[in-house]
Structures are given as structure tokens and as C-alpha cells.
Amino acid sequence: MKAQSLNHPALVKSLRKAYSAEKAAAFAYIGHASSLKEEKERTRIREIENDEWEHRREVGVLLDHYGIPRSRFYEWKYHLIGKCIGLSCHLIGRFMPYFFAGKLESGNVCEYFVMIRYFHELGIHDHDDVLHAMGIKEKEHEVYFLELIADEPWLPWFEKVFEWGKKKTLNDVDLADPLPPGEGDQYCRSRGNGVAVSKKPERR
């Protein structure tokens, strides 16, 4: 049975963009991993790279399900971006690749929860679980990167300039108290929809 077409331009654009951007992220992490000296860190970055390839596969399944073609422009654009970022990791030291990866992942979190909301606007709830899982995984990546640079002397200055770090995030997801998949559309509404916001106090 053929799936219904998605009469939602913003959702279609988000899916096509996410599919290509995940490739960029994976390419960037290939370069990032190869630039690191610590084997433990290299191993973890490779795991994160694999997460990005898996996300690309999952988004590809959705594109195929709804008969949405890949964007050649996005594929070319993000291929180039990913390769350039991966190369730059060999040139800018240890701190900056982790910082900018963390900020990027922070923004990516909302991407998948907003998709849930878009699908709900069409009355579609079939993809709540997979999109919720991808959003949570991106949040885990963000938290990991921040933990690695939390004590770096450069962090306060970078946080002030780029609005991400210990006090600011680009989403409102709390890993200690996550919403269930069916309520994932409640994320990234009044707080954190790609805009830097102050973090909530940590739960004790």
C-alpha cells in the first residue's frame, strides 16, 4: 500500500536536509576521530559517527516511505561541508572541534522533535518512537562533548560569544527526566527551538 504524500513543505524540507546533514556530521567525525591522540576519545567519536550514519539511514527510510526524492543540492552541499570540517579538525587543536560539535548537536536535538510536531499536524503518529530516539541520541552527544571541555579555560569566552556551553543550550531536553515519545512534540516550543536559552537548574 502506497503511503500518503506529505502535504507539509516544512516537514519535507526538514527530512531532506536532515538526510544530507547527517552525512556531513559523519564525515566531520571521521576527521575529528583521526585528529585525536587518546584512543578512548577516538573510539567514542567513531561510535558517534556510526550514530549519524544510522540516523541518515532512518531518515532515508522515511523519505522512501513517502516517495520524497533526495536533494542533490543538499547532498553536494553537506558532503563538502562535512569534508571541510573533518579536515579542519587537524588544524584547530582539541578544544574547538569538541566545542563546535557540541553546539551543532545541541541544535540538531530540536530538529527531530520539531519533525514529530510536523507529523502530528498531519495526524501522523507512526514515527514518534524513531524520531524521539534520534533526538535523545543527539542530546546524549551534546552532553558528552560538553563534559569533555567543561573545565577548559576557553569555554567561558566561547560560551559568551557563541551562546552554548555550561549555562546555555539550544534545546530544552533534560536527559534526567525525558518526555515519552508520544509527547516529543512538546519539546522545542517556548524554549530552545534552535535559539540559545539558559539551562534549567540540575535536579538533585
Backbone bond lengths (Angstrom), bond angles and torsions (degrees), N, CA, C in turn:
res aa  C-N    CA-C-N  psi(-1)  N-CA   C-N-CA  omega(-1)  CA-C   N-CA-C  phi
1 M - - - 1.464 - - 1.524 109.49 -
2 K 1.314 116.24 128.58 1.459 120.64 -178.08 1.523 110.74 -74.30
3 A 1.328 116.15 134.70 1.460 120.43 179.60 1.520 110.28 -71.12
4 Q 1.329 116.13 154.27 1.447 120.20 176.63 1.520 109.87 -64.97
5 S 1.331 115.93 151.77 1.458 119.12 175.32 1.522 108.28 -77.37
6 L 1.309 115.80 155.85 1.462 120.60 -178.38 1.523 109.69 -95.87
7 N 1.316 115.83 103.63 1.457 120.72 177.54 1.523 108.96 -87.72
8 H 1.319 114.61 65.56 1.469 121.31 -176.37 1.528 107.26 -153.71
9 P 1.331 117.61 87.78 1.472 121.16 -175.25 1.522 114.48 -53.19
10 A 1.331 117.08 -39.20 1.467 119.51 -178.60 1.524 110.83 -66.02
11 L 1.319 117.18 -39.02 1.460 121.15 178.87 1.521 110.88 -67.90
12 V 1.319 116.86 -44.76 1.466 120.41 178.64 1.524 110.43 -59.39
13 K 1.322 116.27 -44.90 1.465 120.18 178.94 1.519 110.78 -62.80
14 S 1.324 117.26 -42.22 1.465 121.22 -179.29 1.524 111.43 -62.56
15 L 1.321 117.04 -42.01 1.461 120.81 179.65 1.523 111.41 -65.31
16 R 1.321 116.38 -45.39 1.470 120.03 -178.77 1.530 110.84 -65.64
17 K 1.315 115.78 -41.11 1.460 120.00 179.95 1.519 110.95 -67.35
18 A 1.324 116.92 -43.51 1.466 120.57 -179.34 1.522 111.02 -62.35
19 Y 1.320 116.99 -40.05 1.459 121.12 -179.92 1.526 110.66 -57.12
20 S 1.318 116.64 -46.45 1.465 120.63 -178.49 1.521 112.11 -76.87
21 A 1.334 117.02 -36.91 1.462 120.30 -178.56 1.522 111.70 -66.59
22 E 1.325 117.27 -30.22 1.466 119.13 177.08 1.528 110.89 -65.17
23 K 1.319 117.13 -33.29 1.465 119.86 175.57 1.525 109.91 -66.13
24 A 1.329 116.60 -41.40 1.463 120.03 177.75 1.520 110.51 -59.57
25 A 1.327 116.12 -43.75 1.462 120.11 179.74 1.522 111.02 -62.50
26 A 1.327 116.33 -43.40 1.467 119.83 179.90 1.524 111.19 -62.55
27 F 1.324 116.97 -44.30 1.465 120.36 177.88 1.531 110.68 -61.29
28 A 1.336 115.86 -41.62 1.465 119.97 179.95 1.525 110.62 -61.78
29 Y 1.327 116.98 -41.03 1.463 119.81 -179.13 1.522 112.43 -71.89
30 I 1.319 117.86 -26.84 1.465 119.74 173.51 1.526 109.37 -61.52
31 G 1.336 116.12 -46.97 1.457 120.28 177.70 1.512 112.47 -66.71
32 H 1.336 115.80 -39.44 1.461 120.51 -179.96 1.525 110.40 -61.62
33 A 1.324 116.40 -48.20 1.465 120.25 -178.35 1.525 111.52 -60.16
34 S 1.319 116.32 -42.51 1.466 119.38 -177.27 1.520 112.79 -71.08
35 S 1.341 116.84 -15.55 1.465 120.21 179.75 1.526 112.71 -87.90
36 L 1.332 117.60 -10.95 1.461 121.55 -174.43 1.522 112.37 -87.75
37 K 1.325 115.55 150.25 1.463 121.40 179.64 1.526 112.19 -92.93
38 E 1.325 116.73 -34.31 1.462 120.89 -176.43 1.529 110.81 -80.93
39 E 1.334 116.65 124.60 1.463 120.63 -178.54 1.526 111.93 -62.52
40 K 1.334 117.33 -36.72 1.459 120.59 179.63 1.524 110.93 -61.24
41 E 1.329 116.28 -42.03 1.456 120.24 179.25 1.521 110.73 -69.31
42 R 1.323 117.33 -40.82 1.465 120.42 178.59 1.526 110.66 -60.20
43 T 1.326 115.86 -42.29 1.462 120.10 -179.71 1.522 111.28 -62.46
44 R 1.321 116.44 -43.52 1.469 120.00 -179.37 1.524 111.04 -66.32
45 I 1.313 118.05 -40.61 1.458 120.33 179.44 1.524 110.42 -65.09
46 R 1.315 117.11 -36.80 1.469 119.46 176.93 1.526 110.95 -65.46
47 E 1.324 116.48 -34.74 1.468 119.78 175.99 1.529 110.23 -64.88
48 I 1.322 115.97 -40.92 1.462 120.21 178.43 1.525 110.02 -66.36
49 E 1.327 116.34 -39.43 1.472 119.79 174.67 1.524 110.43 -55.95
50 N 1.322 116.90 -45.58 1.465 120.86 179.36 1.529 111.68 -62.63
51 D 1.342 116.38 -35.50 1.464 119.76 175.59 1.524 110.49 -59.95
52 E 1.338 116.18 -41.58 1.462 120.08 -178.45 1.531 111.11 -66.48
53 W 1.338 116.67 -40.71 1.471 118.67 176.09 1.525 110.69 -62.70
54 E 1.328 116.98 -38.20 1.461 120.49 178.56 1.522 110.82 -66.27
55 H 1.332 117.17 -39.59 1.461 120.16 177.14 1.527 110.30 -62.79
56 R 1.320 116.13 -41.34 1.470 119.94 177.94 1.535 110.12 -60.65
57 R 1.318 116.11 -41.87 1.464 119.61 178.86 1.526 110.72 -63.03
58 E 1.336 116.40 -44.00 1.462 120.27 -178.74 1.530 111.17 -64.21
59 V 1.326 116.69 -42.74 1.465 119.42 177.95 1.526 109.79 -65.82
60 G 1.329 116.61 -36.87 1.457 120.21 176.80 1.517 112.17 -60.44
61 V 1.319 116.78 -37.19 1.466 121.01 176.58 1.526 110.26 -61.13
62 L 1.331 116.51 -41.63 1.464 120.12 178.75 1.522 111.02 -66.50
63 L 1.319 117.07 -42.03 1.464 120.12 177.65 1.526 110.50 -59.01
64 D 1.313 116.27 -45.77 1.467 120.27 -179.83 1.526 111.39 -65.59
65 H 1.326 115.39 -38.94 1.469 120.28 -177.98 1.522 111.35 -60.04
66 Y 1.331 116.00 -37.61 1.461 120.36 -177.71 1.524 113.00 -102.12
67 G 1.317 116.85 9.08 1.458 120.33 176.32 1.512 113.86 65.97
68 I 1.328 116.55 34.13 1.469 121.35 -179.38 1.527 109.08 -95.74
69 P 1.319 118.51 122.24 1.469 120.17 179.89 1.523 111.82 -73.24
70 R 1.316 116.17 150.37 1.461 120.35 173.66 1.531 109.38 -65.71
71 S 1.306 115.30 152.09 1.460 120.53 176.32 1.519 109.54 -88.99
72 R 1.322 117.46 116.45 1.463 120.19 177.30 1.528 110.85 -62.50
73 F 1.330 115.25 -36.86 1.463 118.82 179.74 1.520 110.85 -64.08
74 Y 1.335 117.16 -48.97 1.462 120.01 178.83 1.523 111.26 -62.28
75 E 1.319 117.62 -39.77 1.458 120.69 -179.98 1.526 110.88 -61.08
76 W 1.309 116.22 -43.98 1.471 120.56 179.04 1.524 110.81 -68.30
77 K 1.330 115.13 -47.92 1.467 120.82 -176.94 1.522 111.60 -59.07
78 Y 1.316 117.35 -51.34 1.462 120.37 -174.85 1.524 112.74 -77.23
79 H 1.315 117.27 -24.69 1.468 119.99 171.69 1.528 109.16 -60.57
80 L 1.322 115.34 -48.22 1.463 120.81 -179.39 1.526 111.39 -65.38
81 I 1.324 116.69 -44.03 1.463 120.65 179.57 1.521 110.78 -59.92
82 G 1.318 116.73 -46.52 1.461 120.37 -178.92 1.511 112.84 -61.34
83 K 1.326 116.36 -43.40 1.462 120.40 179.33 1.528 111.10 -64.01
84 C 1.326 116.71 -41.54 1.467 120.62 -179.66 1.528 111.33 -65.77
85 I 1.322 116.66 -42.44 1.463 119.74 178.70 1.522 110.27 -64.51
86 G 1.323 116.30 -42.97 1.460 119.76 179.21 1.513 112.09 -59.11
87 L 1.319 116.16 -41.34 1.465 120.45 178.07 1.523 111.17 -66.58
88 S 1.332 116.51 -40.95 1.468 120.08 -176.95 1.523 112.30 -63.59
89 C 1.329 117.33 -25.51 1.466 120.35 -179.72 1.524 112.11 -61.12
90 H 1.321 116.91 -23.20 1.462 121.14 178.58 1.527 111.73 -81.95
91 L 1.335 116.47 -6.57 1.461 119.97 -171.56 1.520 114.43 -117.41
92 I 1.331 118.05 -15.13 1.468 119.73 -170.69 1.524 113.62 -115.98
93 G 1.319 117.82 18.37 1.456 120.21 175.42 1.517 113.47 82.51
94 R 1.326 115.82 -167.63 1.463 121.25 -175.77 1.519 113.19 -90.22
95 F 1.332 117.51 -39.62 1.455 121.02 -172.03 1.526 113.02 -65.87
96 M 1.319 117.25 -51.36 1.466 119.91 -171.95 1.527 114.30 -63.13
97 P 1.332 120.43 -40.92 1.468 117.92 176.33 1.527 112.93 -59.17
98 Y 1.325 116.87 -39.71 1.460 119.60 178.21 1.526 111.28 -68.79
99 F 1.324 116.39 -41.84 1.460 119.52 -178.84 1.520 111.14 -61.82
100 F 1.320 116.69 -52.47 1.460 119.26 -175.83 1.528 112.16 -71.15
101 A 1.338 117.20 -29.04 1.467 119.41 173.16 1.525 109.77 -64.62
102 G 1.332 116.54 -41.56 1.456 120.53 178.91 1.514 112.34 -63.32
103 K 1.336 115.90 -43.41 1.462 118.65 179.02 1.519 110.85 -65.88
104 L 1.330 117.19 -40.60 1.462 120.78 178.74 1.526 111.15 -61.71
105 E 1.324 116.28 -46.44 1.464 119.89 179.54 1.528 110.90 -63.64
106 S 1.325 116.44 -35.64 1.458 120.73 179.13 1.521 110.96 -59.38
107 G 1.335 115.80 -41.76 1.461 119.82 177.37 1.515 112.91 -71.96
108 N 1.327 116.27 -34.27 1.464 120.24 -178.78 1.521 112.78 -66.37
109 V 1.323 116.61 -24.40 1.467 120.21 -179.37 1.527 110.34 -54.84
110 C 1.322 116.63 -50.01 1.464 120.72 -176.58 1.520 112.31 -66.01
111 E 1.313 116.80 -28.00 1.463 121.42 -178.02 1.531 111.42 -50.50
112 Y 1.325 116.12 -46.03 1.460 119.51 -175.43 1.524 112.81 -80.21
113 F 1.320 117.08 -31.94 1.462 118.60 177.86 1.526 111.23 -73.45
114 V 1.316 117.04 -32.98 1.464 119.79 174.57 1.527 110.01 -66.47
115 M 1.332 116.98 -35.72 1.473 119.74 175.54 1.524 110.78 -60.42
116 I 1.333 116.57 -40.34 1.468 119.30 176.97 1.524 109.74 -57.38
117 R 1.328 115.81 -45.36 1.462 119.73 -179.83 1.528 111.03 -62.48
118 Y 1.324 117.17 -42.04 1.464 120.27 178.20 1.531 111.33 -61.16
119 F 1.327 116.62 -44.56 1.466 119.58 178.00 1.524 110.70 -61.92
120 H 1.328 116.94 -39.95 1.461 120.19 179.50 1.525 111.22 -63.73
121 E 1.323 116.50 -33.60 1.466 119.76 177.58 1.525 111.36 -62.36
122 L 1.336 116.00 -23.73 1.464 121.43 177.26 1.527 111.70 -96.22
123 G 1.335 116.21 3.46 1.455 120.35 -178.96 1.515 113.74 77.83
124 I 1.328 117.19 19.45 1.464 122.16 -178.12 1.526 109.50 -105.73
125 H 1.328 116.30 122.47 1.461 121.81 179.64 1.532 111.99 -120.86
126 D 1.318 116.17 7.27 1.467 120.87 -174.25 1.523 113.81 -66.61
127 H 1.327 116.91 -22.49 1.462 119.98 -171.90 1.527 113.36 -108.93
128 D 1.327 116.35 12.89 1.464 120.21 -177.83 1.530 111.92 -56.22
129 D 1.316 116.44 -46.79 1.467 120.26 -173.94 1.523 112.19 -63.32
130 V 1.328 116.98 -48.74 1.465 119.61 -175.61 1.524 111.39 -68.95
131 L 1.323 117.92 -39.86 1.462 120.34 179.52 1.525 110.98 -69.70
132 H 1.322 116.63 -39.56 1.468 120.83 176.66 1.521 110.15 -61.60
133 A 1.327 117.04 -44.20 1.467 120.85 -179.60 1.523 111.51 -62.27
134 M 1.326 116.80 -39.29 1.463 119.49 179.43 1.523 111.26 -68.73
135 G 1.329 116.70 -39.85 1.457 119.47 177.71 1.519 112.24 -63.26
136 I 1.324 116.65 -42.56 1.465 121.08 178.19 1.523 110.58 -64.95
137 K 1.313 117.16 -39.45 1.466 120.48 179.04 1.528 110.89 -63.20
138 E 1.330 116.91 -39.85 1.465 119.86 177.24 1.533 110.32 -63.49
139 K 1.327 116.36 -37.10 1.467 120.19 177.62 1.519 110.14 -64.80
140 E 1.323 117.61 -40.05 1.465 120.78 177.30 1.521 110.59 -60.94
141 H 1.320 116.50 -39.42 1.465 120.07 177.33 1.527 110.44 -62.44
142 E 1.334 115.85 -45.85 1.465 120.10 179.63 1.524 110.98 -56.96
143 V 1.315 116.32 -48.01 1.465 121.18 -178.24 1.524 110.82 -62.12
144 Y 1.316 117.10 -41.64 1.469 120.96 179.28 1.524 111.12 -60.68
145 F 1.320 116.70 -47.20 1.463 119.55 -178.24 1.526 111.40 -63.61
146 L 1.321 116.24 -40.48 1.460 119.07 179.89 1.522 111.11 -65.36
147 E 1.315 117.18 -39.07 1.467 120.49 179.21 1.527 111.42 -60.23
148 L 1.320 116.82 -35.69 1.463 120.34 -177.29 1.522 113.14 -70.93
149 I 1.334 116.96 -25.30 1.470 119.50 -176.66 1.524 112.47 -117.20
150 A 1.330 117.12 10.54 1.465 121.09 -174.24 1.519 113.53 -57.62
151 D 1.328 117.31 -30.77 1.463 120.57 -177.18 1.524 113.21 -103.48
152 E 1.315 116.84 8.67 1.464 119.98 179.94 1.531 110.10 -72.21
153 P 1.330 117.93 135.61 1.466 120.52 -178.64 1.525 113.86 -64.01
154 W 1.336 116.98 -23.40 1.459 120.15 179.97 1.528 112.78 -75.97
155 L 1.324 118.04 -19.97 1.461 120.55 -170.49 1.529 113.95 -59.09
156 P 1.337 121.00 -47.39 1.464 119.41 -178.87 1.527 113.06 -57.30
157 W 1.324 116.28 -40.28 1.462 119.69 179.97 1.523 110.85 -68.12
158 F 1.326 116.90 -45.37 1.464 120.27 179.26 1.525 111.05 -63.88
159 E 1.329 116.83 -37.51 1.461 119.58 179.21 1.522 110.87 -64.59
160 K 1.301 116.80 -38.81 1.459 120.40 179.23 1.520 111.04 -64.99
161 V 1.323 116.84 -40.24 1.464 121.32 -177.54 1.526 112.07 -78.00
162 F 1.340 117.08 -44.06 1.465 121.28 -171.74 1.533 114.40 -104.58
163 E 1.331 116.74 0.44 1.463 122.69 172.79 1.527 113.60 57.07
164 W 1.302 115.69 46.79 1.466 121.54 170.52 1.516 108.38 -154.90
165 G 1.336 116.50 139.69 1.458 120.03 178.85 1.517 111.18 160.95
166 K 1.327 116.54 -141.09 1.464 120.75 -177.04 1.523 112.86 -66.53
167 K 1.323 116.67 -35.04 1.456 120.44 -173.97 1.520 113.66 -102.83
168 K 1.326 117.52 -18.14 1.462 120.47 -176.25 1.523 111.33 -127.08
169 T 1.322 114.85 145.65 1.458 121.64 178.14 1.522 108.29 -141.13
170 L 1.329 117.11 168.20 1.458 121.22 179.68 1.528 112.06 -106.52
171 N 1.328 116.25 16.84 1.461 120.29 178.36 1.526 109.01 -152.32
172 D 1.307 115.77 172.20 1.469 120.05 -178.29 1.526 112.16 -119.13
173 V 1.320 116.91 29.28 1.462 121.75 -179.99 1.523 110.08 -86.85
174 D 1.320 116.38 131.28 1.462 122.94 177.95 1.526 107.77 -113.23
175 L 1.328 117.17 108.64 1.461 120.37 -178.06 1.525 112.66 -62.40
176 A 1.330 116.46 -25.20 1.462 119.81 179.82 1.527 112.31 -74.48
177 D 1.320 116.51 -18.58 1.464 120.21 -177.45 1.527 109.59 -149.33
178 P 1.337 117.65 64.95 1.466 120.67 -175.33 1.526 113.00 -74.65
179 L 1.319 115.57 148.52 1.456 120.47 172.81 1.525 109.20 -73.41
180 P 1.332 117.94 151.07 1.472 120.17 176.76 1.525 110.34 -69.40
181 P 1.342 117.97 160.56 1.463 121.27 -177.59 1.523 114.52 -51.57
182 G 1.322 117.48 -39.62 1.453 120.28 -178.39 1.512 114.32 -66.07
183 E 1.333 116.58 -14.95 1.460 121.06 179.63 1.525 111.82 -112.09
184 G 1.324 116.62 13.21 1.461 120.22 -178.44 1.513 113.95 -60.92
185 D 1.341 116.47 -22.59 1.462 119.05 179.75 1.522 112.54 -71.42
186 Q 1.333 117.35 -7.67 1.462 120.50 178.14 1.524 112.33 -81.12
187 Y 1.313 116.93 -15.75 1.463 120.14 177.20 1.528 110.73 -73.54
188 C 1.318 114.61 154.57 1.468 121.45 170.30 1.524 112.63 60.95
189 R 1.304 116.77 38.97 1.463 121.55 175.02 1.526 110.23 -101.61
190 S 1.332 116.54 -79.44 1.460 120.02 -178.21 1.516 112.43 -83.92
191 R 1.359 116.35 -21.16 1.458 120.45 -178.86 1.519 109.36 -128.46
192 G 1.306 115.72 140.66 1.444 120.98 163.98 1.508 117.92 73.01
193 N 1.313 120.05 17.73 1.459 120.11 179.41 1.525 110.17 -78.76
194 G 1.340 115.34 65.93 1.454 120.65 -179.58 1.514 113.69 79.01
195 V 1.331 116.95 4.84 1.459 122.02 178.95 1.521 108.39 -115.85
196 A 1.315 116.87 135.84 1.460 120.69 -177.02 1.522 110.65 -61.47
197 V 1.325 116.42 131.89 1.456 122.22 177.16 1.515 108.48 -135.17
198 S 1.324 115.96 156.80 1.454 120.29 176.80 1.517 109.42 -70.60
199 K 1.327 116.18 141.75 1.454 120.40 -179.54 1.515 110.49 -74.50
200 K 1.336 115.19 150.31 1.455 120.22 173.56 1.518 109.03 -71.47
201 P 1.326 117.61 150.99 1.472 119.51 176.10 1.515 110.67 -57.49
202 E 1.329 116.53 142.70 1.460 120.59 179.31 1.518 110.41 -67.80
203 R 1.334 115.19 143.29 1.463 120.05 178.24 1.518 109.83 -76.65
204 R 1.303 115.72 140.85 1.475 121.49 179.80 1.520 109.70 -99.07
